[in-house]
Amino acid sequence: MDDQTRIELEAAAFRRLRKHLMQDRPDVQNIDLMNMAGFCRNCLSRWYQEAANERGITMNKDEGREAFYGMTMDAWKAQHQTEATGDKEEAFKTAFAENVTNKD
C-alpha cells in the first residue's frame, strides 16, 4: 500500500470514529470513555489541535474542541453530558493521571 492510500484510509477511519462518538453514540459519556479506554472525545480534540499546531496552524483548545465536536463544548455539555457519580469521578482522576498527565 502506498503512503497516500494509507493516509486516506487512516483519515477515513478517524472520521468514522468521530461520527460514531458524536452521532451514533452521543449517550456514551466522556468520563466513561476515559475510565474504560484511557481517552475520550476531549483527548481526540486535543490530538487534532496538537496536529494542527505541529503543522503551523494556530489552534487553541476551544477551537480544537469545536472542530471535533462540531459545536462549542458548552453546547455539547448542555445537549449530552450527564452528572457523574463520585465513583466515576474518582476513577477518572486515576485514568487521567495514567493517560493524560505528563504525556507527550
Secondary structure as GFF3:
##gff-version 3
##sequence-region A 1 104
A	DSSP	alpha_helix	3	19	.	.	.	ID=ss1
A	DSSP	pi_helix	20	24	.	.	.	ID=ss2
A	DSSP	alpha_helix	30	37	.	.	.	ID=ss3
A	DSSP	alpha_helix	41	54	.	.	.	ID=ss4
A	DSSP	alpha_helix	61	69	.	.	.	ID=ss5
A	DSSP	alpha_helix	73	80	.	.	.	ID=ss6
A	DSSP	alpha_helix	86	99	.	.	.	ID=ss7
###
